[in-house]
Amino acid sequence: MRHLPNLICLVRLALIWPIALALYGHRYGLALALFVVAAISDGLDGYLAKRFNWISNLGKFLDPAADKLLLVTVFVESTWLGLVPWWVTAAAVARDAMIALGALIYRAWFGPLRGRPTIISKINTAAQLLYLMAVMLGAAVAFPPHDVLRALALTVFTTTVLSGFGYVQAFTRRAWSSVAMKESEIRRRETPAGRRDPAAQRQGKGAKRTA
């Protein structure tokens, strides 16, 4: 049972192709229904993993990968079909690409990246899901109105940019912290036993002269 969240992630990955096909065939009602199932599966596997501690390294990779691939696919195809403005899709794709690149660089230079999604990131993901559902619903039954869709598009764009900047700041802060810790460890190892660090000695002499 502990692999159930991973199986749900695989189901979400498997739904991406049928959703893309439904959009391409202008069967927006079917695309919306499949997309809603995929969105529900995202919340379900996260709940099960946390509730029963069914957490695995594979799941840590599969869950965000499935989410990003689903959203990027639907955003790109919806823009190609003229349903979503290009600037919304550009922001969403650029953010995900930046996060993935930053995570790879951090892992290559500093080691595994640990952390939880920020509040603004969770808001952004929810806004993207809601917006894409509204877009497909609008294409299927001409509801909600265009003004509502535009307001949701602006919300998605704003939260996407804020979330992207937040991740850049987090990566930068953790990178500098890792560099500082490594430099401190190197200085500690290079200082012979029984001798004080030269920087500490200078501070001590300065304190004596002040006294």
C-alpha atoms as one frame of an Amber mdcrd trajectory, in Angstrom:
protein
   0.000   0.000   0.000   2.904   2.369   0.590   3.417   2.568  -3.198  -0.176
   3.716  -3.795   0.790   7.428  -4.085   3.356   6.522  -6.759   0.731   4.534
  -8.670  -1.607   7.524  -8.542   1.226   9.698  -9.927   1.651   7.234 -12.789
  -2.088   7.422 -13.507  -1.796  11.219 -13.656   1.087  10.909 -16.091  -0.946
   8.491 -18.203  -3.836  10.992 -18.363  -1.701  13.672 -20.029  -1.865  12.098
 -23.484  -5.683  11.595 -23.513  -6.131  15.200 -22.308  -3.891  16.461 -25.102
  -5.778  14.381 -27.666  -9.150  15.634 -26.405  -7.988  19.247 -26.651  -6.630
  18.678 -30.139  -9.957  17.194 -31.214 -11.861  20.151 -29.680 -13.607  17.799
 -27.260 -13.300  20.303 -24.460 -15.832  18.665 -22.161 -13.890  15.393 -22.188
 -10.598  17.255 -21.747 -12.047  19.092 -18.749 -13.328  15.878 -17.137  -9.951
  14.155 -17.521  -8.134  17.243 -16.270 -10.331  17.379 -13.157  -9.524  13.708
 -12.457  -5.812  14.484 -12.813  -6.123  17.485 -10.477  -7.950  15.398  -7.856
  -5.278  12.711  -8.100  -2.649  15.349  -7.317  -4.294  16.181  -4.019  -5.066
  12.531  -3.243  -1.530  11.185  -3.588  -0.159  14.056  -1.516  -2.698  13.416
   1.230  -1.977   9.675   1.335   1.784  10.187   1.383   1.589  12.601   4.318
  -1.230  10.876   6.211   0.358   7.407   6.242   3.993   8.440   5.732   4.095
   6.631   2.374   6.959   8.822   1.211   9.676   7.563  -1.121  12.503   9.016
  -3.199  10.663   7.921  -6.335   7.554   9.745  -5.188   9.532  12.921  -4.507
  10.549  12.872  -8.167   7.331  11.578  -9.741   4.880  13.967  -8.058   6.387
  17.308  -9.170   7.345  15.843 -12.552   3.755  14.742 -13.210   2.379  18.123
 -12.093   4.745  20.155 -14.251   4.360  17.950 -17.320   0.561  18.064 -17.049
   0.383  21.837 -16.646   3.000  22.649 -19.286   1.323  20.349 -21.826  -2.125
  21.867 -21.289  -0.802  25.441 -21.253   1.181  25.027 -24.477  -1.597  23.255
 -26.363  -4.247  25.685 -25.114  -2.148  28.608 -26.359  -1.671  26.875 -29.703
  -5.459  26.475 -29.935  -5.965  30.154 -29.088  -7.570  29.526 -25.695  -4.809
  30.898 -23.438  -2.782  34.115 -24.049   0.848  33.456 -24.969   2.190  35.636
 -22.140   0.498  33.457 -19.505   1.958  30.278 -20.979   5.386  31.889 -21.405
   5.451  32.836 -17.720   4.308  29.376 -16.570   6.798  27.493 -18.762   9.684
  29.843 -17.905   9.010  29.436 -14.180   9.004  25.635 -14.337  12.126  25.573
 -16.512  13.903  27.935 -14.125  12.970  25.831 -11.091  14.121  22.626 -12.765
  17.415  24.181 -13.885  18.033  25.706 -10.467  17.361  22.397  -8.735  19.776
  20.561 -11.073  22.526  23.137 -10.553  22.055  23.091  -6.786  22.148  19.293
  -6.688  25.284  19.168  -8.859  27.201  21.742  -6.792  25.835  21.492  -3.287
  23.932  18.207  -2.939  20.257  17.235  -2.549  17.788  20.094  -2.351  15.357
  19.730   0.525  12.408  21.924   1.239   8.680  22.362   0.915   6.704  24.440
  -1.590   6.155  27.994  -0.444   2.715  29.464   0.203   2.867  31.566  -2.972
   3.876  28.455  -4.931   0.841  26.555  -3.650  -1.392  29.518  -4.497   0.129
  29.651  -7.980  -0.475  25.938  -8.598  -4.092  26.250  -7.448  -4.574  29.337
  -9.635  -3.145  27.555 -12.679  -5.413  24.539 -12.176  -8.487  26.719 -11.673
  -7.643  28.871 -14.693  -7.145  25.934 -17.051 -10.402  24.353 -15.853 -12.201
  27.651 -16.487 -10.621  27.913 -19.949 -11.767  24.421 -20.946 -15.208  25.034
 -19.455 -15.450  28.290 -21.388 -14.473  26.534 -24.609 -17.082  23.824 -23.972
 -20.122  25.858 -22.847 -19.101  29.531 -23.302 -18.980  30.107 -19.546 -17.458
  31.845 -17.575 -17.431  35.212 -19.392 -14.301  36.526 -21.109 -13.729  39.172
 -18.404 -13.580  36.473 -15.719 -11.088  34.443 -17.765  -8.923  37.521 -18.267
  -8.962  38.266 -14.526  -7.909  34.674 -13.821  -5.164  34.962 -16.449  -3.772
  38.061 -14.742  -3.926  36.276 -11.387  -2.013  33.303 -12.785   0.597  35.569
 -14.376   1.125  37.549 -11.150   1.398  34.523  -8.868   3.679  32.782 -11.386
   6.126  35.711 -11.443   6.060  36.076  -7.649   6.569  32.341  -7.180   9.491
  32.355  -9.632  11.231  35.196  -7.809  10.624  33.402  -4.531  12.362  30.271
  -5.775  15.299  32.305  -7.117  15.740  33.923  -3.705  15.474  30.550  -1.961
  18.060  28.927  -4.253  20.438  31.884  -3.850  20.080  31.968  -0.066  20.687
  28.235   0.294  23.631  28.348  -2.102  25.338  31.136  -0.152  24.637  29.319
   3.102  26.207  26.130   1.728  29.279  28.036   0.507  29.694  29.722   3.900
  29.429  26.374   5.718  32.002  24.757   3.422  34.439  27.662   3.863  34.012
  27.498   7.630  34.674  23.741   7.583  37.809  24.226   5.448  39.177  26.885
   7.827  38.477  24.634  10.807  40.316  21.709   9.243  43.290  23.836   8.167
  43.741  25.316  11.651  46.181  23.034  13.598  45.079  21.716  16.962  46.081
  24.010  19.779  46.320  27.066  17.537  43.672  29.647  17.170  42.311  30.791
  13.847  44.291  33.924  12.729  41.042  35.835  12.347  40.112  34.934  15.915
  43.603  35.950  17.127  43.295  39.353  15.477  39.917  39.843  17.069  41.378
  38.893  20.468  44.284  41.348  20.130  41.909  44.088  19.111  39.782  43.408
  22.160  42.851  43.606  24.441  43.987  46.920  22.968  40.486  48.285  23.411
  40.519  47.187  27.020
